[in-house]
């Protein structure tokens, strides 16, 4: 069956106008709430509260405000990311953690407002809490991977000293005849 592309495009344009009319009140409410959230100083207050619990899970305290603002505002969290890049550098541990958090999370409240308003769902049940928990654990795992893969300079000495202490232990065991000879399995030796 042949479909006239121009007519299909015009029909889609007509439907998009009704979508904008249906979704606009929800979007306006979300944008107003985001501005109130930022200008009231609530983000600064929540940052102070959540710094230590987030640090316990491996999220740097400098990234706490990004974690709090990201579910509400994409543009606001990207502005915070830019400030982190200016203050700490894009290649710093804090900068990489912030970038991973922003890249792996979503503006949850915005998305829920847009999608659930279109399908006329009033009771969100567990959608937002589950999304927030998943976003939090995604940030924790992301910061863990950044720590493992991009190893900050203050920890490099410990890794290198661990490597040399393992080599020293192997040589000591060899020297005293505990059967760790050259042909035994050793994780740091290249196999041929």
MODELLER restraints for C-alpha pairs under 7 A, 6 or more apart:
rsr = mdl.restraints
at = mdl.atoms
rsr.add(forms.Gaussian(group=physical.xy_distance, feature=features.Distance(at['CA:22:A'], at['CA:118:A']), mean=6.86, stdev=0.5))
rsr.add(forms.Gaussian(group=physical.xy_distance, feature=features.Distance(at['CA:23:A'], at['CA:114:A']), mean=6.16, stdev=0.5))
rsr.add(forms.Gaussian(group=physical.xy_distance, feature=features.Distance(at['CA:23:A'], at['CA:117:A']), mean=6.14, stdev=0.5))
rsr.add(forms.Gaussian(group=physical.xy_distance, feature=features.Distance(at['CA:23:A'], at['CA:118:A']), mean=6.47, stdev=0.5))
rsr.add(forms.Gaussian(group=physical.xy_distance, feature=features.Distance(at['CA:26:A'], at['CA:113:A']), mean=5.79, stdev=0.5))
rsr.add(forms.Gaussian(group=physical.xy_distance, feature=features.Distance(at['CA:26:A'], at['CA:114:A']), mean=6.97, stdev=0.5))
rsr.add(forms.Gaussian(group=physical.xy_distance, feature=features.Distance(at['CA:26:A'], at['CA:117:A']), mean=6.99, stdev=0.5))
rsr.add(forms.Gaussian(group=physical.xy_distance, feature=features.Distance(at['CA:27:A'], at['CA:113:A']), mean=6.66, stdev=0.5))
rsr.add(forms.Gaussian(group=physical.xy_distance, feature=features.Distance(at['CA:27:A'], at['CA:114:A']), mean=6.90, stdev=0.5))
rsr.add(forms.Gaussian(group=physical.xy_distance, feature=features.Distance(at['CA:30:A'], at['CA:110:A']), mean=6.55, stdev=0.5))
rsr.add(forms.Gaussian(group=physical.xy_distance, feature=features.Distance(at['CA:34:A'], at['CA:72:A']), mean=6.32, stdev=0.5))
rsr.add(forms.Gaussian(group=physical.xy_distance, feature=features.Distance(at['CA:34:A'], at['CA:73:A']), mean=6.74, stdev=0.5))
rsr.add(forms.Gaussian(group=physical.xy_distance, feature=features.Distance(at['CA:37:A'], at['CA:43:A']), mean=6.71, stdev=0.5))
rsr.add(forms.Gaussian(group=physical.xy_distance, feature=features.Distance(at['CA:43:A'], at['CA:65:A']), mean=6.66, stdev=0.5))
rsr.add(forms.Gaussian(group=physical.xy_distance, feature=features.Distance(at['CA:47:A'], at['CA:64:A']), mean=5.79, stdev=0.5))
rsr.add(forms.Gaussian(group=physical.xy_distance, feature=features.Distance(at['CA:47:A'], at['CA:65:A']), mean=5.43, stdev=0.5))
rsr.add(forms.Gaussian(group=physical.xy_distance, feature=features.Distance(at['CA:50:A'], at['CA:64:A']), mean=6.95, stdev=0.5))
rsr.add(forms.Gaussian(group=physical.xy_distance, feature=features.Distance(at['CA:51:A'], at['CA:61:A']), mean=5.12, stdev=0.5))
rsr.add(forms.Gaussian(group=physical.xy_distance, feature=features.Distance(at['CA:51:A'], at['CA:64:A']), mean=5.98, stdev=0.5))
rsr.add(forms.Gaussian(group=physical.xy_distance, feature=features.Distance(at['CA:55:A'], at['CA:61:A']), mean=6.03, stdev=0.5))
rsr.add(forms.Gaussian(group=physical.xy_distance, feature=features.Distance(at['CA:57:A'], at['CA:140:A']), mean=6.27, stdev=0.5))
rsr.add(forms.Gaussian(group=physical.xy_distance, feature=features.Distance(at['CA:58:A'], at['CA:140:A']), mean=6.43, stdev=0.5))
rsr.add(forms.Gaussian(group=physical.xy_distance, feature=features.Distance(at['CA:58:A'], at['CA:143:A']), mean=6.58, stdev=0.5))
rsr.add(forms.Gaussian(group=physical.xy_distance, feature=features.Distance(at['CA:58:A'], at['CA:144:A']), mean=6.85, stdev=0.5))
rsr.add(forms.Gaussian(group=physical.xy_distance, feature=features.Distance(at['CA:59:A'], at['CA:140:A']), mean=6.32, stdev=0.5))
rsr.add(forms.Gaussian(group=physical.xy_distance, feature=features.Distance(at['CA:59:A'], at['CA:143:A']), mean=6.16, stdev=0.5))
rsr.add(forms.Gaussian(group=physical.xy_distance, feature=features.Distance(at['CA:60:A'], at['CA:94:A']), mean=6.47, stdev=0.5))
rsr.add(forms.Gaussian(group=physical.xy_distance, feature=features.Distance(at['CA:62:A'], at['CA:94:A']), mean=6.89, stdev=0.5))
rsr.add(forms.Gaussian(group=physical.xy_distance, feature=features.Distance(at['CA:63:A'], at['CA:94:A']), mean=6.92, stdev=0.5))
rsr.add(forms.Gaussian(group=physical.xy_distance, feature=features.Distance(at['CA:63:A'], at['CA:98:A']), mean=5.84, stdev=0.5))
rsr.add(forms.Gaussian(group=physical.xy_distance, feature=features.Distance(at['CA:66:A'], at['CA:77:A']), mean=5.48, stdev=0.5))
rsr.add(forms.Gaussian(group=physical.xy_distance, feature=features.Distance(at['CA:66:A'], at['CA:80:A']), mean=6.40, stdev=0.5))
rsr.add(forms.Gaussian(group=physical.xy_distance, feature=features.Distance(at['CA:69:A'], at['CA:76:A']), mean=6.98, stdev=0.5))
rsr.add(forms.Gaussian(group=physical.xy_distance, feature=features.Distance(at['CA:69:A'], at['CA:77:A']), mean=5.90, stdev=0.5))
rsr.add(forms.Gaussian(group=physical.xy_distance, feature=features.Distance(at['CA:70:A'], at['CA:77:A']), mean=5.31, stdev=0.5))
rsr.add(forms.Gaussian(group=physical.xy_distance, feature=features.Distance(at['CA:70:A'], at['CA:106:A']), mean=6.95, stdev=0.5))
rsr.add(forms.Gaussian(group=physical.xy_distance, feature=features.Distance(at['CA:70:A'], at['CA:107:A']), mean=5.79, stdev=0.5))
rsr.add(forms.Gaussian(group=physical.xy_distance, feature=features.Distance(at['CA:71:A'], at['CA:106:A']), mean=6.14, stdev=0.5))
rsr.add(forms.Gaussian(group=physical.xy_distance, feature=features.Distance(at['CA:71:A'], at['CA:107:A']), mean=4.15, stdev=0.5))
rsr.add(forms.Gaussian(group=physical.xy_distance, feature=features.Distance(at['CA:71:A'], at['CA:108:A']), mean=4.73, stdev=0.5))
rsr.add(forms.Gaussian(group=physical.xy_distance, feature=features.Distance(at['CA:71:A'], at['CA:109:A']), mean=6.04, stdev=0.5))
rsr.add(forms.Gaussian(group=physical.xy_distance, feature=features.Distance(at['CA:72:A'], at['CA:107:A']), mean=5.39, stdev=0.5))
rsr.add(forms.Gaussian(group=physical.xy_distance, feature=features.Distance(at['CA:72:A'], at['CA:108:A']), mean=6.51, stdev=0.5))
rsr.add(forms.Gaussian(group=physical.xy_distance, feature=features.Distance(at['CA:72:A'], at['CA:109:A']), mean=5.57, stdev=0.5))
rsr.add(forms.Gaussian(group=physical.xy_distance, feature=features.Distance(at['CA:72:A'], at['CA:110:A']), mean=6.49, stdev=0.5))
rsr.add(forms.Gaussian(group=physical.xy_distance, feature=features.Distance(at['CA:73:A'], at['CA:107:A']), mean=5.84, stdev=0.5))
rsr.add(forms.Gaussian(group=physical.xy_distance, feature=features.Distance(at['CA:74:A'], at['CA:107:A']), mean=5.94, stdev=0.5))
rsr.add(forms.Gaussian(group=physical.xy_distance, feature=features.Distance(at['CA:81:A'], at['CA:98:A']), mean=6.35, stdev=0.5))
rsr.add(forms.Gaussian(group=physical.xy_distance, feature=features.Distance(at['CA:81:A'], at['CA:99:A']), mean=6.95, stdev=0.5))
rsr.add(forms.Gaussian(group=physical.xy_distance, feature=features.Distance(at['CA:84:A'], at['CA:95:A']), mean=6.06, stdev=0.5))
rsr.add(forms.Gaussian(group=physical.xy_distance, feature=features.Distance(at['CA:85:A'], at['CA:95:A']), mean=5.73, stdev=0.5))
rsr.add(forms.Gaussian(group=physical.xy_distance, feature=features.Distance(at['CA:88:A'], at['CA:94:A']), mean=6.88, stdev=0.5))
rsr.add(forms.Gaussian(group=physical.xy_distance, feature=features.Distance(at['CA:88:A'], at['CA:95:A']), mean=6.45, stdev=0.5))
rsr.add(forms.Gaussian(group=physical.xy_distance, feature=features.Distance(at['CA:89:A'], at['CA:95:A']), mean=6.11, stdev=0.5))
rsr.add(forms.Gaussian(group=physical.xy_distance, feature=features.Distance(at['CA:90:A'], at['CA:96:A']), mean=6.46, stdev=0.5))
rsr.add(forms.Gaussian(group=physical.xy_distance, feature=features.Distance(at['CA:93:A'], at['CA:152:A']), mean=5.92, stdev=0.5))
rsr.add(forms.Gaussian(group=physical.xy_distance, feature=features.Distance(at['CA:96:A'], at['CA:146:A']), mean=6.89, stdev=0.5))
rsr.add(forms.Gaussian(group=physical.xy_distance, feature=features.Distance(at['CA:97:A'], at['CA:143:A']), mean=5.33, stdev=0.5))
rsr.add(forms.Gaussian(group=physical.xy_distance, feature=features.Distance(at['CA:97:A'], at['CA:146:A']), mean=6.39, stdev=0.5))
rsr.add(forms.Gaussian(group=physical.xy_distance, feature=features.Distance(at['CA:100:A'], at['CA:142:A']), mean=6.12, stdev=0.5))
rsr.add(forms.Gaussian(group=physical.xy_distance, feature=features.Distance(at['CA:101:A'], at['CA:139:A']), mean=5.25, stdev=0.5))
rsr.add(forms.Gaussian(group=physical.xy_distance, feature=features.Distance(at['CA:101:A'], at['CA:142:A']), mean=6.72, stdev=0.5))
rsr.add(forms.Gaussian(group=physical.xy_distance, feature=features.Distance(at['CA:105:A'], at['CA:135:A']), mean=5.76, stdev=0.5))
rsr.add(forms.Gaussian(group=physical.xy_distance, feature=features.Distance(at['CA:108:A'], at['CA:131:A']), mean=6.89, stdev=0.5))
rsr.add(forms.Gaussian(group=physical.xy_distance, feature=features.Distance(at['CA:170:A'], at['CA:180:A']), mean=6.90, stdev=0.5))
rsr.add(forms.Gaussian(group=physical.xy_distance, feature=features.Distance(at['CA:173:A'], at['CA:180:A']), mean=6.34, stdev=0.5))
rsr.add(forms.Gaussian(group=physical.xy_distance, feature=features.Distance(at['CA:174:A'], at['CA:180:A']), mean=5.44, stdev=0.5))
rsr.add(forms.Gaussian(group=physical.xy_distance, feature=features.Distance(at['CA:174:A'], at['CA:181:A']), mean=5.91, stdev=0.5))
